[in-house]
Amino acid sequence: MVIFVSRSERKWDHIRFALQNRQNSSSVFDEIKFIHQSLPNISVNDVRLDHSIGELSLSSPIFINAMTGGGGEKTHRINKELAIAAKSTGLAMAVGSQMSALKDKGERYTYEIVRKENPNGIIIANLGSEATVDQAKMAIDMVAANALQIHLNVIQELTMPEGDRDFTDALKRIDNIVNKVDVPVIVKEVGFGVGKETVESLSSVGVAAVDVGGAGGTNFAEIENKRRDRMISFFNEWGIPTPISIMEAANASEKISVIGSGGFNTGLDIAKGIAMGANGIGMAGSFLQILVEQGVEALEEEIESLHKELVLIMTSLGAKTISDLQKAPLIIFGETFHWLNQRGIDTKQYSQRRIE
């Protein structure tokens, strides 16, 4: 028997199970290697982390990706503390899906706290692809957002006992929103990666950026399966690994920015993601774990440590800017090499390039 729960209860279920499910970072990251540069010819003081994703000017390529909201006081506290960390470290931040607050005004405060705590920061609103233009505008206004993230979570919905079963005309709705709102639109996959065909479709309707949300981070099929009487186990292994998805997206269209997310934990992971073609890196699960277990100060320290690691790596490669890092030569091995070649993506383009 399937037991249906309220949106608020479901929101907390997601947080609770995400904390129980440690991230299964994809081993595919190990199949990407930087080529060592013995003469980088720069100092650590030359390195700059500020960068742009489309129209958004950011002080760091790292941002706090969508996690929660709409689950009452518990999610209010999480969003408040995430916003404090974002303000302290200069990171952009996306809120979780705001549909619950559009359906229940009593949940608005769990999202509005983000803008209250970080009045001058970059905040990204969030809705699913079922949203209408009016709902998109209300979500943007709710947090005075600088951008709107529309999430795609087909596998999660299909696994969710009470989830959606009809995904017809999602691209048309996204197209409509892109043309009717006044902020850039980012489309994010929720944990299963995007292929180049999806990116080409999103680029064709004017989406500013795609967040690949690849396999290797929080697995929402596993989370939803814990809420089912009978598991749909095959979806637990579904998806495109994050590094592969970044390279598929980066080779699909020059008109769209790429954000990498899904299983990033270290400065080296972040550097590799950027070198593979990402303009920014979203982190959620690992940040949430630190926040809940150790507190906001520990999260701020972790973010600063990631920045320091990234600066050291960029210095070793001779990359003064994030744009330089995107030109650093890479060698690609194993499953990633075979996948990309099967998909018609020439891996030599990564190994033969150089930072000028």
N, C-alpha and C positions, 0 to 999 in steps of 0.2 A: 504494500500500500504506500502510495506517495503522499507525504504530508506537505501541504502548501503553507508557506510562511509569509509574513509581511515583508515588504521591502526593507524595512529597518532591521528586522531579524536576519534577513538574508545578507545585508551589508556586513553585519558583525560576524556571521558565519564565514564570509569570505576572508575577513581579516584573521579570524581565529585559525582557520585551516591554512592560510598562507603562512602564518607564524609557525605552525606545526610542520609544514612542508618546507624543509630547507631547500634552497635553490639547487637545482642539478645543473650546474654550469656546464655548457657543452664542451666536450673534449676537442671540438673542432677549432677552438681558439688555439690549441697547441699545434694545429696544422698550418699556422701562419707564423712566419719568422721574419724579423727585421734583418737586413744585411748590415753588419757592423761597419761603422765609419770611423777609421782611426784618426782622421783629420777633420773633425767637425767644424773647426774654425769659428766657434762662437763661445760665449760665456753664458752661465745661467742667468745673468742679468740682462741678456739680450732677448730672452724668451718672453713672449706675450701670450696670454691665454684668452684675451678678448676676441670675439668672433661674431659673425652674423649668420643667422638662419633665415634666409629670405629677408623680410622687412624687420626682423627682430634683431636688435643689437644686444649682445650678451657679453657679460664680463668673464664668463667661463663657458667652455663647450659642454660641461656637465649640467644637467638639470634634474630636479626632483620630479619624477614621472607620476602619473595619475595613480592614486591609491584608494582614497575613500571619501566619505561624507554621506550624509543621509541616514546614519545609523545612531542618531541620538548623541548623548553626552560623550560616549566613548570615542566616536569618530570626530566629534567636535574637538576633543582634547588632542587627538592625533594631528588633525589639520592645523590646530593652533601651534603646536610644537614644531611641525614641519615648516610652517611659515616663519617662525622665529629663526630656525636654522637657515632657511633660504635668505632671509634678510641679513643675517650675520655674515654669511659666506658669499653673498652676491649671486646666488643661483636663481634661475627661473624655476617656477613650480606650476605643475598642472594639478588640478583637483580631480577627484573621482567623478563618475557619472552624476550629473545633477538632475536626472529625471525624477528621482525621488523627491527633491525639493520643489519641482514643478508640479508634482501631483499632491504634495503635502507641504504647505507653506511653513508648517511647524519645524521642518527640517532645514530651512534656508540658513539658519544661523550656523549650521555645521560647515557650510561653505563660505559664508560671508566673513567668518573669522579670519580667513586667509588674507583678504584685502585689508582688514582692520589692523592686523599684525604687521603687514608689509605694504604700507600705502604707496610706495614708489617702486615696488618690484615688478618684475615681469610675471604675470599670472595668466595661466591658460585654462579656459573653461573647457567643459567636457560633456558630451552627449553621445548617445548611440546613433547608428545610421537610420533608425526609425524616426528620428526627430524631424519636426517641421521647421520652417523658417521662423515662425513666431516663437517656437520653443528655443531655437538657437539664439535669437535675439534676447530672450529673457535670461538665458543662461549666461550670456556675455555680460548683460547688465548686472546680474546678481553679484558678480565678483569684479566688476569693472575690468574685464579681461582684455589683455593685449592680443590674444589669439584664441581660436576655438579648435579644440581637438575633438574629432569625431571618431569614435572607436568602432572597429569591426571585430565582432566576437562570435562568429558563426559556430565554431566548435564548442565554445562554452555554452552558448544557448541550446545547441542540440543535446548537450550532455546534461544541462540543467533540467531537473524534473518539471519545473514550471516555465521553462524557457520558450523563446520564440521558435516558430517552425516555418515562418514565411519571410524570405529575404528578397522578395521581388522588388525591383525598382530602387534599390539602395543607391546606385550610382546617380540616378535621376534626382533623388532627394539631395544628395551631396552637391550635385551641380547647381541645384536651385539655391541651396544655402550659400555656396561660394559666391553666387551672383547677387545675393541680397544682404549679406552682412558686411560690416565695415572693417573687419579685422581679418588677418590671414587665417586660412583653414588648414589644419594639419589632420591627416587621416592616420589613425593608429590601429594596427593589428594588436590583438590582445593575446600574445603568447604563442602564435603558430606561424609567424613569418609571412612575408609577402613575396610573390614571384614577380618577374619583370612584366608579365601580362597585366597584373593588377596595377602596377605602377604606371604603365602606359595608359591605362584607362583613367586613372586618377589625374594624371598629367593633362589628359585631353580635355578635362572639364575645369582646369585652372586651379587645382589644389596646390597650395604653396609648398607643402612638405609632406613626406610620408615617414611615419615612425614604424619601422619594420616589426617591432615586437616579436622577435624570433623565438624559436624553441630553444630552451636552455635556461630560462628564468623561471618565474612562478608559473606552474602548470595548472591552468584553470580547469582543464579536463579532470585532472586528479582531484582537485578541490570539489568540483561538482559531483564527481563519482562518489565521494564520501557522503553526499547528501541523497544518494539514490538507494533504493532497495536492491536493484539489480544493476551492476556496473556495466558501463559501455567501455570495456577495457582497451579496445583498439585505439580510441582517441587519446589515451594516455601517452602513446608513442607517436602521435601525429605531428606534422609540421616541418618547417624549413629551419635548420639551425641558424642562429643569429648571424654569424660571420658570412655564411653563404647568402642569406637574405639581403644583407647590406650590399654585397657585391652585385647581386641580381638587380637590386633597386638602382644602384649607382650607374649601372650599364644600360638601364632602360630608357632614361630621358635626362637631357641636360636642363630641362625647364623646371625641375622639381628638386628641392633640397631633400636630403636623406638624414634621418635620425636613427641611430642605432639604439636598440634596447633589447633586453632579454639575456640575463646571466652575466652582466658586467659586475665585477667585484674589485678589481685592482687597477692601479694606474696603467699597468701594461695592457690589460684588457681594453681600457679606454683608448690608449694610444693606437693599438691595433685596429680598433673599430674605426677611428678617424682615418688612419692610413688606408683602410679598405674602401673608404669613400663616404663615411658619415660626416655630416656637418656638425652634429652634436650627439651627445650620448645621454639617454635617459636612464635613471636608476630608481628602483622602487623597493623591491623585496629586501635587498641587503640593508638599505637605509631604514626600512621599517623595523627590521630585526634589531638593529642597534638602538633605535629610538625607544622601542618598547622595553628592551632588556636593560639598557644602560642610561637612557635619558638623552635630553636634547644637547647637553654639552658634549657628550661622547660623539653624537652625530656630527656636530660642528667640527670636532677634532678629526673625525674620519674624513670629512670633506676636505679639510685643509691638508691632510696627509695625502689624499688623492691628487690634489693640486701640486704638491711638492714632488710626488712621484712622476707626474706627467711632465713637469719642468725638467727633471733629471733625464728622463727618457728623450725628450725633445732636444736637450743639449747634446746628448750622446749621438744623435742623428744629424745634428747641424740644422735643426728646424727652429727658426726664430718665431714662427707663427703657426697657427692651426692650418692655414693654407699650405705652408711648407710641409707640414707633417703629412698632408694628403698626397704629397709627391714622394714620400720616402719609399725606397725600394723594398719589396717584400718577396719572399719565396713562399709558394703555396704547395702543400703536400696532401697526400692521402685522399680521404673522402671528398674534401673540398675541391681539390684539383680535378678529380674525376667528375664531380657534379658540374662544375663550371664548364668543363670541356664538353660534356654531354649537352649542356644548354647553349653552346655556341659562344661562350665568353672566353676570350683569349687570355690565359693567365700570364703570358709573357709581358703584357702591358704593365704588370705590377713589378716584375723583376728587372726590367730594362730602364725604368725611369730614374730620375735623379733630382735632388734639390739643387737648384741653381744658386 
